[in-house]
Amino acid sequence: LRPLPFLKDTPGLRMDMALFYENIRRMDYAIGELMTTVGTLGLAGNTLVIFTTDHGIAFPRAKATLYDPGIHTALLMRWPEGFQGGRSLPALVSNVDLFATLMDLVHEPLSAECNGRSFLNVLRGESAEARRMVFAEKNTSPKDIKRCVRTSRYKYIRNYTEGPQLELPFDIEISATRRDMGDDHLALRPAVELYNLADDPWEKANVAGQPAYSDIESDLDNKLKEILEETQDPLLRGAIQRPKEEAEIVARLWRPDSVQQKTANEAELHRALERL
């Protein structure tokens, strides 16, 4: 198994990676069955197949973060009669661009309220670039509100709440990887993070505040502010109000008996994997 380069290689990580790869194997088989059916029906040539995800892998420094392993999601598209396959395209695109691209494909106008941009020209080989930067945000936890912009070289993250460097989702908190990773991630998160992705692709060295990067930091900060104003981000009006049901749901999920049961289930999965 390949260790994840942004995490320490531990027995727990390797065990979780084995489960992860097994899920990929099962998914690959299921997608193969679907594609076989499309071909059997004679629809393979004119059927646009899209495979994508909502976030990166469920490991620390990935899911529920704005680091690349969290926001770099899978996007595979197949349409033999629409564009050439067998290519990996480096262009920056966002999830919101997918709808705009589909509208472009069917020649329908895009609402002015849509933030997405069509990347059909990239798929057809007419351009190498769709966007100069992408925007990402996290709102799922009231204690970890953040926004970022990413260019082909730099990542700028602004954290709007205090807390630990990583706030782990529940499924990661009870994992074997978390068991072995220590507590370095509980250090206080900085207000601003800036990463030179060309030299530091795993975003380990925060260069925010360094004189050599002051112009880049200022430029990306201004671009982030422009996006927040353009989209009327509620952060501009202060703290985001949380749904009243949220506290009840969180309390129910984190009840001692609920946590104990989920942890026991996770342990049983790993025991089964060890037996295999």
N, C-alpha and C positions, 0 to 999 in steps of 0.2 A: 504494500500500500504506500502511496506517495504521501509523506507528511505535508501538512499545510505550512507554507513558509512563514506565515504571520503568527504561528503558534508554536509553543514548545512541543517537541516530539515526546509524548508520554504514552504509557500503556492505555490510559483512558481514551486519548485522542485516536490511537490506532483502532481501538474497539469501536468507537463511534464512527470512524471512517469506514470500517467494514460494513456496518449497518447502512451507512449512507450509500456506498457503492452497490449494495444489494438492492436498495430501493431504485437506484438508477437502472440496474439490470432489469428489474420488473417493469419499470416505466418503458424502457427501450423495447421490450417484448410487446407490450400493449400497443405502443405506437406502430410497431411493425405490423401487428394484426390489422390496425385501422388502415394503414397504407395499402396492405394487400387487398383489403376489401374494396377500397377506392379503385385500385387497378382492375380487380375482377369485374367491377361494374362498368368498366370502360370510361371512367371519369378522371383518370390520372392527369391527362394532358391539360384539361381546362379547369382543374380544381386548384385553388389557392389554399395551401395548407400552412397554417401559422402555429408555431410552438413557442410559447413564452412563459414567463414566470412573474411573480409579484415582488420577489426579493431574492437576495443571494442565499447561500447555504446557511443552515441553522447551526452555526458555530460562533464562538466568541470572535469579536472584531469583524463579523460578517452580518448576518441577519440583525435587523433593528439598529444598524449603525449607518452612517453616511460614508464610511470607508468603501473603497471600490469593491471588496468582496461582498458588501451588503447591497450596493446599488447596481453592480454590474450583473445584469440579468440575462438569461438565455433568450435569444431571438433567432429562430430558424424559420425560413420561409421557402416554400417550394411551389413553383408554378411554371411547368415546362413551356406553356404557350405564352407566358407573360414576360419572363426574363431568364437570363442564363444562370444555371446553377453551378455548383461546385466551386463557389468563391467564398472567401472570408473578407468582409468589408470592414475597414477600420473607422469608418465615419462615426461621429458622435450622434446618437439619436436618443430620444427620450420615450418613455411609455406613452406619453400624451401624443406622440407623433404617429402612433399606429393608426388611430382613428382618422387622422388627417390624410394619411396615405391611402387608406381604404376608400375614403371619399373621393380622392383624386383618381383612383383606379376606375370608379364607376362614373366619373365625370360629373360629380355633384358639387355644388358650391359649398364652401366651408363657412360656418357662422363666424362673425367677427369676434365672438366671445370665446372661441376655441383657441387655446394656447399652443396647440400642436402645429407642426410643420410637416408637410409631406416629404418623404424621402424616396419617392418613386424615381426621381432622376438619378439617385444613387444606385437603386436596384437595377436600373436599365443601363448603367454605365455611362450616363451623360454627365455626371459630376462625381467628384471624390469627396465632397463635403456636404453635409446636411445642415449642421449647426456649428458655430464656433465655440459654444459652451452649452452645458446642460445644467438644470436646476434640480435640486432634490431637497426634501424636507422630512422631518420626523415629528409626529404629533401624538403617537400612540401612548406615550407615558407623560403625565403632567409634570414629572420630575426630570424629563429629558427632552426638552423642546429645542430643535436645532434646524438650521437651514444651511445649504451649501451651493456653490457653483463650481463646476469642473470644466476646465479647458483640456486641450490635448496634452498639456504639460503640467498644469497646476490644479490643486484642489484647495478651496478656501471654505472652511467650516466656521460658522458662528453659533456658539452655544448660548442659549438664552436663559438657562436655569442652572443652578449649582447642583453638584452631585458627583458621583464617581465617574472616572474616565469611561468606564463601560457599565451601562445598566443592562444586565442580562435578562432576556425573556425567560419565562418560566421553563420552557422545554430545554433551554441551555443550562439554566441554573441547576437542574436536577441531573444533568448528564455526567457521564464518566469523565469527559473532558474538563468540566468545571471542577470535579473532584481533584484533579491532578494539577490544575493550572496555578494554584497559589492565589495571592490577594493583591498583586501589583496593580490590577485594574481598578482597585478601589481608591486609588489616589485621586485627588480632586481634579476634575476636568478643567481645562483652561477655557477662557471666554472665547478665544480665537485660535484656530488651527490652520496652518498653511503647509502644504506638502509639495515638494518638487518631485513630481511623479516620474520624471525622466531618470533622476538619480536615486529616487526612493520609492519604487513602485508599491511597496507594502505599507507606506505611510507610517513609518516608525519614528522619523525625525521631524518634529514640528519646528519649522523655521520662522514662524510668526514672531515679529518683533526684532528680527535680525536686520541690521542696516542694509545688507546686500539685497534684501527682498522687500524693502520698504515701498518702492514704487509699485511692485506687483501686488503687494498686500492692499495698498490704497486703491489701485485700479479695480481689483476684484471685489473689494468692499463696496465701492460705488456701484458696480454692476449688480451686486446682490441687492442693494437698496433700490435700484431701479426696478428690478423684478418684483420686489415686495410691493412697491408703490403701484406698478402696472397691474398686478393681480389683486390689489387691495387686501393684502395679507392681514388677517386680524391681529397679528403681532404688533402692527403699527399703532393699534389702539390699546396696547397693554396686554396683560396676561389673558390667555385664551380661556374662555369659560368652558368647563367640562360638563358633559351630560350628567344629570343627576343620578342616572342609573349606574354610572361607571363605578362609583365607590362600592355599591352593593355587589356588583359583579366581581370586582377585585377581591372583596372580602370573602365571597363565597369560594372563589378559586384558591385562595390562600388559607382557607381553614386548615387547622392542623391535621384533621383526618383526611382531607382532600390531598394535601401535600404528601402525607405519608403513603397514601394509596398510589399516587402518581410515581413517587420515588420507588416503591416496591415494584410497580410495573416495569419501570426502567431497568431496575436491577435484574428482573427476570429475563428481559430481553438480552441482557449481556451474558447471563448464565447460559441461555440457550445458544448464543453465538459461540461461547467458549466450548460447549459440548460439540457443536458442529466443527 
